[in-house]
Amino acid sequence: MDKTLLVRYLWILPYFGGVLILISILTPAASSLIIRNPSDSYTIWLWGLITIHEFIPTWYNIMNSTTFAFVSNPLIMIIGLLITFLIGGMAIKIIITARKFANDEKDLDIRFMKYGGFVLIGIITWIIIMEILFSIFGFMEWGSNFSFWNYFNVNFGTIGIFLGSFFSIGGYLMDKIIHKRYDYLFYED
């Protein structure tokens, strides 16, 4: 059996997706410039870390101050950590499974679709939960309707997780489409 290079190295897509997901967990998921002071910058990570970068103008230059903290609401923190562990665990499983297929001539497994689907469900759940919880607790704290995604912009921490899950799912789907439609091209008689 002789397969083309495309089929032989298709495992790289899910592998790259898993690595991209792990890198994305370590980067900010959302950022804002306008919560309290337009000159301040706020970033939030998937797992609850918040950084506040303040620009303080003085008479001779602009001073910068960066503060690191965690989300003060325990419910938001716990949910963020659980989703981070789910997404991180699935990313590690994607990478391990892809490495098993690196030296194997088999077709890609449905596990790439499952793990990528769990990652996709996890990040969508985080997005929805952040909107719901910040609107509830924002109303309690500030007395107005606080929409998380009206104040925060999406960063690489969120986009990279989407892309990584699409690479994992897409690698599996490409493998199935290639084998279903063009199977006769890859095997010699």
C-alpha positions in Angstrom: 0.0 0.0 0.0 1.4 3.3 -1.1 -0.3 6.5 0.1 0.5 10.0 -0.9 2.3 12.5 1.3 -1.0 14.3 2.0 -2.6 11.3 3.6 0.6 10.2 5.3 1.2 13.5 7.1 -2.4 14.5 7.7 -1.9 13.9 11.4 0.0 17.2 11.6 -3.2 19.2 11.4 -4.7 17.8 14.7 -1.2 18.0 16.3 -0.8 21.6 15.3 -4.3 22.3 16.6 -3.5 20.7 20.0 -0.3 22.8 20.3 -2.2 25.9 19.3 -4.9 25.3 22.0 -2.2 24.9 24.7 -0.5 28.1 23.6 -3.9 29.9 23.6 -4.6 28.9 27.1 -1.5 30.9 28.2 -2.6 34.1 26.4 -5.3 36.6 27.3 -8.8 35.6 26.2 -10.3 39.1 26.2 -9.2 42.7 26.7 -10.8 46.0 27.3 -9.8 49.7 27.3 -12.9 51.4 28.6 -14.2 50.0 31.9 -13.2 52.6 34.4 -10.7 54.9 32.7 -10.2 55.1 28.9 -6.4 55.2 29.4 -6.5 51.8 31.3 -6.2 48.4 29.7 -7.7 45.3 31.2 -7.1 41.7 30.1 -8.6 38.5 31.3 -7.4 35.0 30.8 -9.5 31.9 30.4 -8.5 30.7 33.9 -9.3 33.9 35.7 -6.1 35.9 35.8 -6.7 39.6 35.2 -4.1 42.3 34.4 -4.8 46.0 34.8 -2.3 48.2 32.9 -2.6 51.8 33.9 -1.2 54.7 32.0 -0.5 57.6 34.4 0.5 60.9 32.7 2.9 63.0 34.6 4.5 66.4 33.8 7.6 64.8 32.2 6.5 61.4 30.9 3.9 58.7 31.0 4.3 56.1 33.8 3.0 52.6 33.4 1.7 50.4 36.2 0.7 46.8 35.7 -1.3 44.9 38.4 -2.0 41.2 38.4 -5.0 39.8 40.1 -7.5 37.0 39.9 -11.2 37.3 39.3 -12.7 38.2 42.7 -15.9 36.2 42.2 -15.4 32.6 43.2 -18.1 31.3 40.8 -16.5 32.9 37.8 -13.0 31.7 38.9 -14.1 28.0 39.5 -16.0 27.8 36.2 -13.0 29.4 34.3 -10.6 26.9 35.9 -12.8 23.9 35.1 -13.2 24.9 31.5 -9.5 25.6 31.3 -8.7 22.1 32.6 -11.2 20.5 30.2 -9.8 22.4 27.2 -6.1 21.7 28.3 -6.8 18.0 28.9 -8.5 17.7 25.5 -5.5 19.5 23.8 -3.1 17.1 25.5 -5.2 14.1 24.3 -5.2 15.6 20.7 -1.4 15.9 20.8 -0.8 12.4 22.2 -3.3 10.8 19.8 -1.7 12.6 16.8 1.8 11.4 17.8 0.5 7.9 17.8 -0.7 8.3 14.3 2.6 9.9 13.2 4.3 6.5 12.6 1.2 4.6 11.7 -0.3 4.2 8.2 -3.9 4.0 9.6 -6.6 6.5 8.9 -7.2 9.2 11.5 -9.4 8.3 14.4 -12.8 9.7 15.4 -11.1 10.8 18.6 -9.9 13.9 16.9 -13.4 14.9 16.1 -14.5 14.2 19.7 -11.7 16.0 21.4 -11.9 19.0 19.0 -15.7 19.0 19.7 -15.2 19.1 23.4 -12.8 22.0 23.1 -15.2 23.8 20.9 -18.1 23.2 23.4 -15.8 24.3 26.2 -14.8 27.7 24.7 -18.4 28.4 23.6 -19.6 27.6 27.2 -16.9 30.0 28.6 -18.1 32.8 26.3 -21.7 32.3 27.2 -21.0 32.0 31.0 -18.8 35.1 31.0 -21.7 37.1 29.4 -24.3 35.7 31.8 -22.3 36.0 35.0 -20.8 39.4 34.3 -24.3 40.7 33.5 -25.6 39.4 36.8 -22.7 40.4 39.0 -22.1 43.7 37.0 -25.7 44.7 37.7 -25.3 43.9 41.4 -22.0 45.8 41.6 -22.6 48.8 39.3 -26.4 49.0 39.2 -26.5 48.9 35.4 -26.7 46.3 32.7 -23.1 45.1 32.3 -22.5 43.1 29.1 -19.1 41.4 29.1 -18.7 41.4 25.3 -19.8 45.0 25.0 -16.7 46.1 27.1 -14.2 43.3 26.2 -12.8 42.4 22.9 -11.8 38.8 21.9 -8.1 38.1 22.1 -5.9 35.3 20.8 -6.7 33.2 23.9 -10.2 32.7 22.5 -9.5 32.8 18.8 -6.6 30.3 19.1 -8.8 27.8 20.9 -11.4 28.0 18.1 -8.7 27.6 15.4 -7.0 24.7 17.3 -10.3 22.8 17.5 -11.0 23.5 13.9 -7.6 22.1 12.9 -8.3 18.9 14.9 -11.8 18.4 13.5 -10.7 19.5 10.0 -7.8 17.0 10.0 -10.2 14.2 10.7 -12.8 15.3 8.2 -10.1 15.8 5.5 -8.9 12.3 6.1 -12.4 10.8 5.7 -13.2 12.9 2.6 -9.9 11.9 0.9 -10.3 8.2 1.7 -14.0 8.2 0.7 -13.7 10.0 -2.6 -10.1 9.3 -3.7 -9.4 5.9 -2.2 -8.6 4.4 -5.6 -5.8 6.9 -6.1 -3.8 5.9 -3.1 -3.6 2.2 -3.5 -1.7 0.2 -6.1 -3.2 -2.9 -7.7 
